[in-house]
Amino acid sequence: MTTNLRPKETIATFELSSTGTGVAQTVRPAGSAHEILTDAPCAFGGNESAPSPISYALASLVSCSQVTAQIVAKELGVRLDTFAFDLSADLDTAVMVGGARDAHATFERVDVTATVRTDATPDQFATLKAETDRRCPIFALFAQSGVDIRSTWHAEPIT
C-alpha cells in the first residue's frame, strides 16, 4: 500500500548550510547571496569576531515581530512608520557551560519593548500588537518553549 502525502500548501521550507572552525561559523541560507557570520564571546571560547548565535536569536525575535506587524497592519488598513525595539533577556548558562541537569538551556525571561509610529487607533493598535505576538513564528518559538516572554508596545502618532 502506498500513501501519497502532500504537505500543506502553506508550508514554506527554509534551508541553509554552514562551515566553521572552533565556535566561529559561516552560515549560508539557500537561494541567497547572504552569509551570516557567527562567533561567541571570549568567555564561551570565541573571539567575538561576529555576533553570537544568542544575539542572532534575539535579533530574529524583534526582526520577525517587525515583519509580522507589517503583514497584520496591511490587513487592518493601518500605516506603520518607524519601529524601535529594546530587548532584555536573561539566560542561565548553567546548562550550556556547566552541564547542569537541574535547569533549562533556554532563556529564563525575555522583555521586549516596541515603540511604533503609526496612524492606528488605540483599538487597532491593541489588535496589531496582539496579532503580531500571536502570529510571529519566532515569538511563538520563544513562548511555546516556556520562556517568560513579555511584550510591551507603545504607539506614537505619525507626524
C-alpha positions in Angstrom: 0.0 0.0 0.0 1.4 3.4 -1.0 0.3 6.6 0.6 0.9 9.9 -1.2 1.0 12.6 1.4 1.3 16.2 0.3 2.5 18.9 2.7 0.1 21.7 3.4 0.0 24.4 0.7 1.1 27.0 3.3 4.3 25.3 4.3 7.5 27.2 3.5 10.7 25.3 3.7 13.9 27.1 4.7 17.3 25.6 4.2 20.9 26.6 5.0 24.3 25.2 5.2 27.3 26.2 7.3 31.0 25.7 7.7 33.1 26.6 10.7 36.2 26.1 12.9 36.1 26.2 16.6 33.0 28.2 17.6 33.0 30.5 14.5 30.7 29.7 11.7 29.7 31.0 8.3 26.0 30.2 7.6 24.6 30.4 4.0 20.8 30.5 3.6 19.9 28.5 0.5 19.0 30.6 -2.5 20.5 33.8 -1.1 23.8 35.6 -1.7 23.9 36.5 2.0 26.2 35.0 4.6 25.7 35.0 8.3 28.9 35.1 10.4 28.7 33.9 13.9 31.2 33.7 16.8 31.0 33.6 20.5 32.2 35.8 23.3 35.7 35.0 24.7 34.1 33.6 27.8 32.5 30.9 25.7 35.7 30.1 23.7 35.2 32.6 20.9 37.0 35.6 19.6 34.0 37.9 19.3 34.7 38.3 15.5 30.9 38.3 14.8 27.6 38.3 16.7 26.9 35.2 18.8 24.1 32.8 17.9 22.3 34.1 21.0 22.4 37.6 19.6 21.1 36.4 16.3 18.2 34.6 18.1 17.2 37.7 19.9 17.6 39.9 16.8 15.4 37.4 15.0 12.7 37.9 17.6 12.5 41.7 17.1 13.0 41.5 13.3 10.4 38.8 12.8 8.0 40.9 15.0 8.5 43.9 12.8 7.9 41.8 9.6 4.8 40.2 11.1 3.5 43.6 12.2 3.7 44.9 8.6 1.6 41.9 7.5 -1.0 42.5 10.2 -1.1 46.3 9.6 -1.9 45.8 6.0 -4.8 43.6 6.9 -6.0 46.2 9.4 -5.6 49.0 6.9 -3.2 51.0 9.2 0.1 52.6 8.3 3.3 51.8 10.2 6.2 54.1 10.0 9.3 53.6 12.2 9.9 50.9 14.8 12.3 51.0 17.8 12.8 47.8 19.9 14.5 47.4 23.2 15.1 43.9 24.4 16.5 42.4 27.6 17.0 38.7 28.1 18.2 36.5 31.0 19.9 33.3 30.1 21.0 30.8 32.7 24.3 29.4 31.4 24.5 26.6 33.9 23.4 24.0 31.3 25.3 25.3 28.3 28.6 26.0 30.2 28.4 23.8 33.2 26.3 20.9 32.0 23.8 21.3 34.8 20.9 18.9 34.7 18.5 20.8 37.1 18.0 23.8 34.8 16.8 24.5 31.2 19.1 25.5 28.4 16.9 28.4 27.3 16.1 31.9 28.3 14.6 32.5 31.7 13.0 35.7 30.7 12.8 38.0 27.6 11.3 41.5 27.8 10.6 43.2 24.5 9.5 46.9 24.3 8.5 48.3 21.0 7.7 51.9 20.0 5.9 52.1 16.8 5.0 55.3 14.8 1.5 54.6 13.3 -1.8 56.1 12.4 -3.6 53.2 14.1 -6.4 54.0 16.6 -5.9 52.6 20.1 -8.2 49.6 19.3 -6.4 48.9 16.1 -3.0 49.2 17.8 -4.1 46.7 20.5 -5.2 44.3 17.8 -1.9 44.9 15.9 0.2 44.1 19.0 -1.9 41.0 20.0 -2.0 39.6 16.4 1.8 40.2 15.9 2.7 38.4 19.1 0.3 35.5 18.2 1.4 35.2 14.5 5.1 35.8 14.7 6.9 32.4 14.3 9.9 33.5 16.4 7.8 34.9 19.2 5.9 31.7 19.2 9.1 29.7 19.3 10.2 31.5 22.5 6.7 31.5 24.1 6.0 27.8 23.3 9.3 26.8 24.7 8.3 28.1 28.1 10.3 31.3 28.1 8.7 34.1 30.3 8.4 36.5 27.3 6.9 39.9 27.9 5.9 42.2 25.1 5.1 45.8 25.6 4.2 48.1 22.7 3.8 51.9 22.6 2.2 53.8 19.8 3.4 57.2 18.7 1.5 59.2 16.1 2.9 59.7 12.7 3.8 63.4 12.3 
